Amino acid sequence: MRQASIHTLFWGACVLLLLSACEQAEPPAEETATDEAAPEAVSDCQLTMGWDPWEPYHYMTPKGEVDGLDVELVRAAAERMDCELDFVQDDFLTLLDGLRAGEIDLIPGATHTEARAQFAHFSDPYRVEYFTIWIRTDDQELLEGKDLTSLLESGRRVGFTEGFIYGSEVESLMADPEHEVLLRGARIGDLNLLRLIDHDIDAMIEDPYVATSIQRRLGFGEQVVRLEHELGRGDVHLMFSQSSVDEPLVERFNDVLAELEEDGTQDEIAARYQKP
């Protein structure tokens, strides 16, 4: 009996030693967990901004990056709100269709209208814009002092960008069949300048910032001048899709836009784009 007890104890001790060795061979659970990379945080605010070539407000740099006065402002606001921002380029009318369908979340530089308010939320105004009339330098002596009405009444063809809101004066002239044939629409502003240089139109309506940027980029700076007459001065807003953006997010944007104005960030951005 004594020998059997010793034998049993011997094998029992071996089993305990083996179990102990097995337990030590397995790495602690905590060490395994620390070897795995922590998952990256995903922002719950992701927005797609639509933009059309309209330098200096939004344009593509030679490095293939979207930039511009409005782009910088929206980026600054999105960063403070911890929102991820993507960009989609197209002409303005196509972007409006995308906003209506919820495929585009926001478009900058928009004028408030009742028709657009049926499918869009509008931010508080963040800048003022106006348009001027541009003619060939060779026609300056002949057309100096003219306004849009007198240009059309004298048979001059005037180019504009489709989808833009130019104010009541232009809208009433567009609605007049007598003048409608002389008002020529284009999908982008660059095309109007090229048509003006080629004598396909006699004048064009454009934002002074934009017209000066196009002239500089296309090399027509001395061939085009502007008339003094102003059109459509009014507030500019960010326009958000009602199909993809809720009103609380628009209110967050309003709060941040106010902060950017109060702390001088908006002025710093605007100062980088000199007004002609």
Residue pairs with C-beta under 8 A, 6 or more apart in sequence:
43 82
43 83
43 84
45 78
45 81
45 82
45 83
45 84
45 249
46 83
46 84
46 86
47 78
47 83
47 84
47 85
47 86
47 105
47 106
47 245
48 85
48 86
48 87
48 88
48 103
48 104
48 105
48 106
49 71
49 74
49 85
49 86
49 87
49 88
49 104
49 105
49 106
49 107
49 108
50 87
50 88
50 89
50 90
50 95
50 98
50 99
50 104
50 106
50 107
51 58
51 66
51 68
51 70
51 71
51 87
51 88
51 89
51 95
51 107
51 108
52 58
52 89
52 90
52 91
52 92
52 95
52 188
53 59
53 60
53 89
53 188
53 189
53 190
54 68
54 109
54 188
54 189
54 207
54 210
55 68
55 210
55 213
55 214
55 217
56 68
56 69
56 209
56 210
56 213
56 273
57 68
57 69
57 70
57 71
57 108
57 109
57 207
57 209
57 210
58 66
58 67
58 68
58 69
58 70
58 71
58 108
58 109
59 66
59 67
59 68
59 213
60 66
60 67
60 89
61 67
66 87
66 89
68 273
69 209
69 269
69 270
69 272
69 273
70 108
70 109
71 87
71 108
72 269
72 272
73 108
73 126
73 257
73 260
73 266
73 269
74 85
74 106
74 108
74 238
75 85
76 260
76 265
76 269
77 253
77 256
77 257
77 260
78 84
78 85
80 256
80 259
80 260
81 252
81 253
81 256
88 95
88 98
88 104
90 98
91 162
91 163
91 187
91 188
92 107
92 161
92 162
92 163
92 164
92 187
93 162
93 163
93 187
95 104
95 107
96 107
96 116
96 163
98 104
99 105
99 106
99 107
99 119
99 120
99 239
99 240
99 241
100 119
100 120
100 241
100 243
101 241
101 243
102 241
102 243
102 244
103 244
104 241
105 240
105 241
105 244
105 245
106 238
106 239
106 240
106 241
106 245
107 238
107 239
108 236
108 238
108 239
109 129
109 236
110 116
110 120
110 122
110 236
110 237
110 238
110 239
111 164
111 165
111 232
111 234
111 235
111 236
111 237
112 122
112 235
112 237
113 165
116 122
116 239
119 241
119 242
119 243
120 239
120 240
120 241
120 242
121 239
121 240
121 241
121 242
121 245
121 247
121 250
122 237
122 238
122 239
122 240
122 250
123 237
123 238
123 239
123 240
123 250
123 253
123 254
123 257
124 237
124 254
124 257
124 258
125 235
125 236
125 237
126 236
126 237
126 238
126 257
126 261
126 266
127 235
127 236
127 270
128 233
128 234
128 235
128 236
129 207
129 232
129 233
129 234
129 236
130 207
130 208
130 230
130 231
130 232
130 233
130 234
131 166
131 167
131 205
131 206
131 207
131 208
131 230
131 231
131 232
132 205
132 206
132 207
132 208
132 211
132 226
132 227
132 228
132 229
132 230
132 231
133 146
133 147
133 148
133 151
133 158
133 203
133 204
133 205
133 226
133 227
133 229
133 231
134 193
134 196
134 203
134 204
134 205
134 206
134 211
134 224
134 225
134 226
134 227
135 143
135 196
135 202
135 203
135 224
135 225
135 226
135 227
136 196
136 197
136 199
136 202
136 223
136 224
136 225
137 222
137 223
137 224
137 225
139 202
140 225
143 151
143 156
143 203
143 227
144 227
145 227
145 228
146 154
146 227
146 229
147 227
147 229
148 158
148 169
148 170
148 173
148 205
148 229
148 231
149 169
149 173
151 158
151 202
151 203
152 158
152 173
152 179
152 182
152 183
155 182
156 182
156 202
156 203
157 182
157 183
157 184
157 200
157 201
157 202
157 203
158 182
158 183
158 184
158 201
158 202
158 203
158 204
158 205
159 184
159 185
159 186
159 191
159 192
159 195
159 196
159 201
159 203
159 204
159 205
160 166
160 170
160 183
160 184
160 185
160 186
160 192
160 204
160 205
161 185
161 186
161 187
161 188
161 189
161 192
161 205
161 206
162 185
162 186
162 187
165 232
166 205
166 231
166 232
167 231
167 232
167 233
167 234
169 231
169 232
170 205
170 231
170 232
173 179
173 183
174 180
174 183
184 195
184 200
184 201
186 192
186 195
189 204
189 206
189 210
189 211
189 214
190 214
190 218
192 201
192 204
192 205
192 206
193 204
193 206
193 211
193 214
193 215
193 218
193 220
193 224
194 218
195 201
195 204
196 202
196 203
196 204
196 224
197 220
197 223
197 224
203 227
204 211
205 231
206 214
208 226
208 275
208 276
209 273
209 275
209 276
211 224
211 226
211 276
212 276
214 220
215 221
215 223
215 224
238 253
238 257
240 249
240 250
240 253
257 266
259 265
260 266
261 267
